[in-house]
Amino acid sequence: MFGTNTGRLRRAACAVSAAGLLSAALGGCFGTGKPGGSQGKGDGGSPETVSTAGAPFWVNPDTPAARQTAQWRKNGREGDAELLERIAGRPVAEWIGQDDAGQRARRYTEAAARDGRVPVLVLYNIPHRDCGQYSQGGAADGAAYRAWVDEVAAGIGDREALVVLEPDALTHIVDGCTPAEFHDERYALLTHAVDTVGALPRVRVYLDAGNAGWVGDPARLAGPLRAAGIAGADGFALNTSNFYTTAANTAYGRKLSARLGGEHFVIDTSRNGRGPLDGAHDEAWCNPPGRGLGTPPTTDTGDELVDAYLWIKRPGDSDGTCKGGPQAGDWWPEYALGLARRAAS
C-alpha cells in the first residue's frame, strides 16, 4: 500500500517517533483517514455530528476572528461574538507569503508545539501567482522562490506541521491561465518545494489540486501532479478557498487518486456547508453570498483515502475586491459572521 512514496514512508515513521506520539494518539500522525467513530462525510457537518477527537490541529489564539470576538464582547455584541466563536475556536491554516516567511513558520510551529498540537501551513508564493488576478504576486523569479522555500523549511525545522503547497498553481497550468513559457519552471519549483519541505522529519505535504468544479476530468491533473513531484508528497489537497461540497470533492478526489496509484488527499471544508452558489454567476468563487461553515477540522473522515477535513481558507478572509469585499486575504467581519450564522448544523 505504501509503495516507495517517501511521504507515505514518513507517515508511517512519524507514528513511532517520540515527537509524533501525541499525533499518533489523536489520529495516527495527523490521521490516516481510517474509518471509525463518527462519519464526517457529507456536505458539511457540525461539532455535534463530527467527532473532533481525531483533530490534533493547532488553534491560534491570536487570529482576526479571535480578536474580533473579544472586541464584540467588549462592545456588548455577545450574540455575534458567540457565533464568531465557531471560527475563532477552531484550527484554521496559517498562510505564509513572501514577507518574514522563515520567522512566521518558526513562530507558528513553536507555538503549536508548546500546545502539543500540529499547525496547518499554506505556502503561497509561486512566481506569476494567480495569473495577475485578485491574489497576484509571488516571488520575483525562480531563484527567489527556491530561497524562500529553503527559508520556510529552516523555520519549521524538526517540528510538526501539515503543509499545503501553492493553491491554484497546478490548476492554472491545466486551465491555460498561466502562460506556457512558465510551465516547466513551475513544475521544477513545486518539485523543489515538495522535496525540501517534505524532507523535514515531522512534516506532511499536500499539493493543491483545485476542486471538484474546476478541471472537469480529474485525469487531466494526474500528469501535472506527477510533474510537480507528487511522488514525494503525502498526497493532494482539494477545494482550497472554494465551496464545493465534501461529497463532491471526495468523489472527485477518489477518481484522481485512482490515476495516481492511490494517493491520499485532504479537503478544505471551511466554507462548504451550504455548497457552491447555485446557477451561473460571475465570480461565484469570490465572496459568494449565502454560504456557511462546513465540517470542523478533523482527521476522523470515515474514508481511508481522505486524511483530514481542514479549514485551509480562513473563514472571514476576503476572496478579493468583489461584492463589496476588501483586498484578498483581508479580514471581513460581517462576511465571517454570515458564514458562522449559516454553519451546516
CORLIN-V143632 format. One record per pair of residues at least 24 apart in sequence whose ideal C-beta (glycine too) atoms are under 8 Angstrom apart, sorted by the first residue. I is the first residue (numbers start at 0). J is the second residue. Records with the same first field share a line. If there is no record, write none. Layout:
# CORLIN-V143632
I: J + J
This chain:
# CORLIN-V143632
0: 261
2: 260
3: 230
4: 230 + 231 + 262
5: 197 + 230 + 231
6: 197 + 203 + 204 + 231 + 232 + 233 + 234
7: 233 + 263
9: 197 + 200 + 202 + 203 + 233
10: 203 + 233
13: 159 + 200 + 201
16: 200 + 201
18: 157 + 158 + 159 + 201
19: 159 + 201
21: 55 + 115 + 116
22: 55 + 117 + 159
25: 52 + 53 + 54 + 55 + 298
26: 53 + 54 + 55 + 298 + 299 + 307
27: 298
28: 203
29: 55 + 56 + 117 + 161 + 203 + 298 + 306 + 307
30: 55 + 297 + 298 + 299 + 300 + 306 + 307
31: 263 + 298 + 303 + 306
32: 263 + 298 + 300 + 302 + 303 + 304 + 305 + 306 + 307
33: 303
34: 301 + 302 + 303
35: 299 + 301
36: 299 + 301
37: 299 + 301
38: 301
39: 245 + 294 + 297 + 299 + 300 + 301 + 308
40: 245 + 246 + 249 + 300 + 301 + 302 + 305
41: 244 + 245 + 246 + 294
42: 244 + 245 + 246 + 271 + 272 + 274 + 293 + 343
43: 244 + 245 + 268 + 271 + 272 + 273 + 291 + 292 + 293 + 294 + 342 + 343 + 344
44: 245 + 268 + 272 + 293 + 294 + 295 + 308 + 343 + 344
45: 294 + 295 + 342 + 343 + 344
46: 295 + 344
47: 344
48: 344
49: 294 + 295 + 297 + 299 + 308
50: 297 + 299
51: 295 + 296 + 297 + 299
52: 299
53: 297 + 298 + 299
54: 90 + 295 + 296 + 297 + 298 + 299 + 307
55: 116 + 117 + 298
56: 90 + 116 + 117 + 118 + 119 + 161 + 296 + 307 + 309
57: 90 + 107 + 110 + 111 + 114 + 116 + 117 + 118 + 119
58: 88 + 89 + 90 + 114 + 116
59: 90 + 91 + 93 + 107 + 110 + 118
62: 86 + 87 + 91 + 313
63: 313 + 315 + 316 + 330 + 332
64: 91 + 313 + 314 + 315 + 330 + 335
67: 315 + 330 + 332 + 335
79: 336
82: 336 + 339 + 340
83: 332 + 335 + 336 + 339
85: 292 + 339 + 342
86: 292 + 314 + 315 + 335 + 338 + 339
89: 295 + 296 + 310
90: 116 + 119 + 296 + 309 + 310
91: 119 + 269 + 296 + 310 + 313 + 314
92: 119 + 120 + 121 + 163 + 309 + 310 + 311 + 312 + 313
93: 118 + 119 + 120 + 121
94: 120 + 121 + 123 + 313 + 328
95: 120 + 121 + 122 + 123 + 124 + 151
96: 123 + 124 + 136
97: 124 + 136 + 137 + 138 + 147
100: 124 + 147 + 150 + 151 + 154
101: 150 + 151 + 153 + 154
102: 154
103: 154
104: 150 + 151 + 152 + 154 + 155 + 160
105: 154 + 155 + 156
107: 160
108: 154 + 155 + 156 + 158 + 159 + 160
109: 158
111: 158 + 159 + 160
112: 158 + 159
117: 159 + 160 + 161
118: 159 + 160 + 161
119: 160 + 161 + 162 + 163 + 296 + 309 + 310 + 311
120: 155 + 160 + 161 + 162 + 163
121: 162 + 163 + 166 + 239 + 311
122: 148 + 151 + 162 + 163 + 164 + 165 + 192 + 196
123: 165 + 166
124: 165
125: 165 + 168 + 185 + 188 + 189
126: 181 + 184 + 185 + 188
127: 177 + 178 + 181 + 185
128: 167 + 168
129: 167 + 171
130: 171 + 176 + 177
132: 319
133: 285 + 318 + 319 + 320 + 321 + 326 + 327
134: 319 + 327 + 328
141: 184 + 187 + 188
144: 188 + 191
145: 188 + 191
148: 188 + 191 + 192 + 195 + 196
149: 195
151: 196
152: 195 + 196 + 198 + 199
155: 196 + 199 + 202
156: 199
157: 199 + 200 + 201
158: 201
159: 201 + 202
160: 199 + 201 + 202 + 203
161: 202 + 203 + 205 + 265 + 307 + 309
162: 196 + 202 + 203 + 204 + 205
163: 205 + 207 + 236 + 239 + 265 + 309 + 311
164: 189 + 192 + 193 + 196 + 204 + 205 + 206 + 207 + 232 + 236
165: 189 + 192 + 206 + 207
166: 207 + 236 + 239 + 240 + 311
167: 207 + 209 + 239
168: 207 + 227
169: 206 + 207 + 208 + 209 + 220 + 223 + 224 + 227
170: 207 + 208 + 209 + 213 + 214 + 220
172: 223
173: 209 + 214 + 219 + 220 + 223
174: 213 + 214
185: 227
186: 223 + 226 + 227 + 228
189: 227 + 228
190: 226 + 227 + 228 + 231
192: 228
193: 227 + 228 + 229 + 231 + 232
194: 228 + 231
197: 231 + 232 + 233
203: 233 + 306
204: 231 + 232 + 233
205: 232 + 233 + 234 + 235 + 236 + 264 + 265 + 306
206: 232 + 234 + 235 + 236
207: 235 + 236 + 239
208: 235 + 236 + 237 + 255 + 264
209: 237
210: 237 + 238 + 239 + 241 + 243 + 248 + 251
211: 237 + 238 + 243 + 244 + 247 + 248 + 250 + 251
212: 241 + 243 + 247 + 275
213: 241
217: 251 + 252 + 254 + 255 + 258
218: 254 + 255 + 258
220: 255 + 258
221: 255 + 258 + 259
224: 255 + 259 + 262
225: 259
229: 259 + 262
233: 263 + 306
234: 262 + 263 + 264 + 265 + 306
235: 259 + 262 + 264 + 265
236: 264 + 265 + 266 + 267 + 309 + 311
237: 264 + 265 + 266 + 267
238: 266 + 267 + 268 + 271 + 311
239: 267 + 311 + 312
240: 267 + 284 + 311 + 312 + 318
241: 267 + 270 + 271 + 275 + 284 + 312
242: 270 + 271 + 273 + 274 + 275 + 276 + 283 + 284 + 287 + 290
243: 271 + 274 + 275
244: 271 + 274 + 275
245: 271 + 293 + 294 + 308
249: 302 + 305
252: 304 + 305
253: 304
256: 304
261: 304
262: 304
263: 304 + 305 + 306
264: 304 + 305 + 306
265: 305 + 306 + 307 + 308 + 309 + 311
266: 305 + 307 + 308 + 309
267: 308 + 309 + 310 + 311 + 312
268: 293 + 294 + 295 + 296 + 308 + 309 + 310
269: 293 + 309 + 310 + 311 + 312 + 313 + 314
270: 312 + 314 + 338
272: 341 + 342 + 343 + 344
273: 341 + 343
282: 321 + 322
284: 318
285: 318 + 319 + 321 + 322 + 324
286: 317 + 318 + 319 + 321 + 322 + 323 + 324 + 331 + 334
287: 322
288: 322 + 337
289: 337 + 341
290: 337 + 338 + 341
291: 337 + 338 + 340 + 341 + 342 + 343
292: 338 + 339 + 341 + 342 + 343
293: 342 + 343
294: 343
314: 338 + 339
